[in-house]
């Protein structure tokens, strides 16, 4: 039985290899897998995760779990300031709140599709969706391309996102670091696991590793530099096809390679020579099989590596034949049979998903300004009526056979463009003496060693053209690991600039093919593009945020005969934070979990926000008033401190006085006014003394002996100090402190009542119900009488009322209104402490004191017997 199963397996694999190649027996295998369990995101926190997809990957399975679920209906109405998002971007870390329009568009896609996989093509496109309870999605190599991808997890977006970070400033005495106001937003927990599968056999690809992919071998040669177009170089193939087509479209040409080859009509080739370039060097690639045959609907896929910057590549047929299985059948209308060709960069091309397509039996496939890297070319035999929407049966039980070539023109060193007439310069990176990793600037080779980041364009611009404008290209590399840095480009002149600056990643740009654009009057609208306004028109200044690793091209469109009377300089930097955080914050650097990517972010000061700290959240006048409110509101601590001093409760007096002073100093430092001590010391003192003041108020309400009070105070001082030093800004600390104070109060009452027995409880259980109810009523009356003697109920109720107001102020605190509600919180908490202290009757404590010991009078006379 085992031998029979083995033979069946061998036969199955043999049949699979005969039909789709050796790859059919090779299932996808796990390449890598990793997870991040239970990541905690506080308000306005974010983190990145870097994922590398190898060239042979087949699919990436993502499983995302969180403690919140935001559905499609809630996504558009949910405030963005507390909206938790997971974003997905190729090549560099996502920054979703740079452009509000882009974020709205991304959320609209989520409402429409519901997941990452809804869009037709995710390559180089940001995608953001709200947190889901459980999200599982699989992205195949038909949907996304290999390379570096980044996940970004954000808890809240908007200008205040960077305002909530710690800011450090340096004065002549010390370095002052200040954490901005406490965020009252929600915190979320998420976990993510990713499994990447790939194809382990060379020459196969696809989601299931069952698609054969043939690499096209290439060779390079020099050609005649006279004005010959690339199309003219296909001497044999297109020359013969065009020659036959000149006799008329209905003319038939006979090819009798074997008895099964039938006559076929060659189609007129559209020789659109204006789309082809004049080549100096040429790289030619041919499929190794003389003829590849396709049945109706079948797909053949080829791969070619474009290793250098080029203006275009062209795929053209060298032979096209129809193989008819039955000679008795009529050939039919051959004009309805198409050989479609699809091209896609770094991903599997499909009929429904591709970058370029054409009916290659009528015209060659031209890809202008292709990116450097791997391109996939697919051929498919289809019926014309099928392509227009009507499904028909396969044609004539035959197959369409073809051969093709791919040609890549290359310019000589120092030249670029469609006719190799424009000047091209390679820039070298020079490191800057900076604490920011990868901080550098770029210079031409002739100016290396210069300490000036700018270089003159006078001797670098192109001078020859048949048009009114010329192009000059600059190429440079952004190193591996610097995907979180920002590319800064600036053009400066003594007069108004009439330049256009275009940028493109990993390819030669043109007027019709670029990533970002800017001139003196307009700029491109993109989520990762930031341009500065200059009313004089003498400067063009912009940033490409989180620029991708690899080769970049900058193209200058300029007048043919630039006026040399005015000097124009160009500067290109690789910087950590855009605009130096607008001089309203500090640039912080971080490294992702893998340790392979550096990224930076701005930590803005108290009055500014935004990814570059350019958003003014508080004016200077408003800053002054907010500082006054936050500092002066602590004067409310005088009320409980004065009453404690009047009652000779010296421990409570010291606590309330110290708490008010430390809170005022803490907020003065927090607002950037003055720091008498380091920020961390002031923050610890403020929270610890505040915790102690709250708990001491509870303890004061239990009139116990000093020894017990000292023991309780010592215990709570240790607990509250631990709370303040381990997480002073936790919102849960309020509930913890109130619970500690309540426990101390109950303990104090227990000790007090157990000693003085102010309330007498029956020690035995009486079965007589009337007498039992009488005892219970008597016990309750004694309790109420004791409480009436202990407290002034009006002030006790006012204490609870102001305490409720303090809780309301705490919950209403937000980034925009923090200063006003926190100021009222100071006032209400100290006022409530005052009412609680004032509610204690002073005579009660005197009544509860131990009676003074009296000396027993002794008879000094001797006793008589």
HELIX and SHEET records of a PDB file:
HELIX    1   1 UNK A    2  UNK A   20  1                                  19    
HELIX    2   2 UNK A   22  UNK A   25  5                                   4    
HELIX    3   3 UNK A   72  UNK A   77  1                                   6    
HELIX    4   4 UNK A   80  UNK A   82  5                                   3    
HELIX    5   5 UNK A  100  UNK A  113  1                                  14    
HELIX    6   6 UNK A  116  UNK A  118  5                                   3    
HELIX    7   7 UNK A  159  UNK A  161  5                                   3    
HELIX    8   8 UNK A  230  UNK A  233  5                                   4    
HELIX    9   9 UNK A  237  UNK A  246  1                                  10    
HELIX   10  10 UNK A  273  UNK A  275  5                                   3    
HELIX   11  11 UNK A  334  UNK A  336  5                                   3    
HELIX   12  12 UNK A  384  UNK A  387  1                                   4    
HELIX   13  13 UNK A  445  UNK A  447  5                                   3    
HELIX   14  14 UNK A  578  UNK A  583  5                                   6    
HELIX   15  15 UNK A  620  UNK A  632  1                                  13    
HELIX   16  16 UNK A  633  UNK A  636  5                                   4    
HELIX   17  17 UNK A  637  UNK A  646  1                                  10    
HELIX   18  18 UNK A  650  UNK A  670  1                                  21    
HELIX   19  19 UNK A  679  UNK A  700  1                                  22    
HELIX   20  20 UNK A  706  UNK A  727  1                                  22    
HELIX   21  21 UNK A  732  UNK A  756  1                                  25    
HELIX   22  22 UNK A  769  UNK A  790  1                                  22    
HELIX   23  23 UNK A  793  UNK A  812  1                                  20    
HELIX   24  24 UNK A  818  UNK A  838  1                                  21    
HELIX   25  25 UNK A  842  UNK A  847  1                                   6    
SHEET    1   A 4 UNK A  29  UNK A  41  0                                        
SHEET    2   A 4 UNK A 188  UNK A 198 -1                                        
SHEET    3   A 4 UNK A  57  UNK A  66 -1                                        
SHEET    4   A 4 UNK A 134  UNK A 140 -1                                        
SHEET    1   B 4 UNK A  46  UNK A  53  0                                        
SHEET    2   B 4 UNK A 147  UNK A 155 -1                                        
SHEET    3   B 4 UNK A  84  UNK A  90 -1                                        
SHEET    4   B 4 UNK A 127  UNK A 130 -1                                        
SHEET    1   C 2 UNK A 166  UNK A 170  0                                        
SHEET    2   C 2 UNK A 175  UNK A 179 -1                                        
SHEET    1   D 6 UNK A 204  UNK A 205  0                                        
SHEET    2   D 6 UNK A 211  UNK A 215 -1                                        
SHEET    3   D 6 UNK A 299  UNK A 306  1                                        
SHEET    4   D 6 UNK A 373  UNK A 383 -1                                        
SHEET    5   D 6 UNK A 337  UNK A 345 -1                                        
SHEET    6   D 6 UNK A 356  UNK A 359 -1                                        
SHEET    1   E 4 UNK A 217  UNK A 222  0                                        
SHEET    2   E 4 UNK A 281  UNK A 286 -1                                        
SHEET    3   E 4 UNK A 399  UNK A 410 -1                                        
SHEET    4   E 4 UNK A 292  UNK A 294 -1                                        
SHEET    1   F 5 UNK A 217  UNK A 222  0                                        
SHEET    2   F 5 UNK A 281  UNK A 286 -1                                        
SHEET    3   F 5 UNK A 399  UNK A 410 -1                                        
SHEET    4   F 5 UNK A 312  UNK A 323 -1                                        
SHEET    5   F 5 UNK A 365  UNK A 368 -1                                        
SHEET    1   G 5 UNK A 415  UNK A 416  0                                        
SHEET    2   G 5 UNK A 422  UNK A 431 -1                                        
SHEET    3   G 5 UNK A 440  UNK A 444 -1                                        
SHEET    4   G 5 UNK A 568  UNK A 575 -1                                        
SHEET    5   G 5 UNK A 454  UNK A 456 -1                                        
SHEET    1   H 6 UNK A 415  UNK A 416  0                                        
SHEET    2   H 6 UNK A 422  UNK A 431 -1                                        
SHEET    3   H 6 UNK A 469  UNK A 478  1                                        
SHEET    4   H 6 UNK A 550  UNK A 559 -1                                        
SHEET    5   H 6 UNK A 500  UNK A 505 -1                                        
SHEET    6   H 6 UNK A 516  UNK A 519 -1                                        
SHEET    1   I 7 UNK A 415  UNK A 416  0                                        
SHEET    2   I 7 UNK A 422  UNK A 431 -1                                        
SHEET    3   I 7 UNK A 440  UNK A 444 -1                                        
SHEET    4   I 7 UNK A 568  UNK A 575 -1                                        
SHEET    5   I 7 UNK A 486  UNK A 493 -1                                        
SHEET    6   I 7 UNK A 539  UNK A 544 -1                                        
SHEET    7   I 7 UNK A 529  UNK A 531 -1                                        
SHEET    1   J 2 UNK A 585  UNK A 591  0                                        
SHEET    2   J 2 UNK A 598  UNK A 604 -1                                        
SHEET    1   K 2 UNK A 608  UNK A 609  0                                        
SHEET    2   K 2 UNK A 615  UNK A 616 -1                                        
END                                                                             
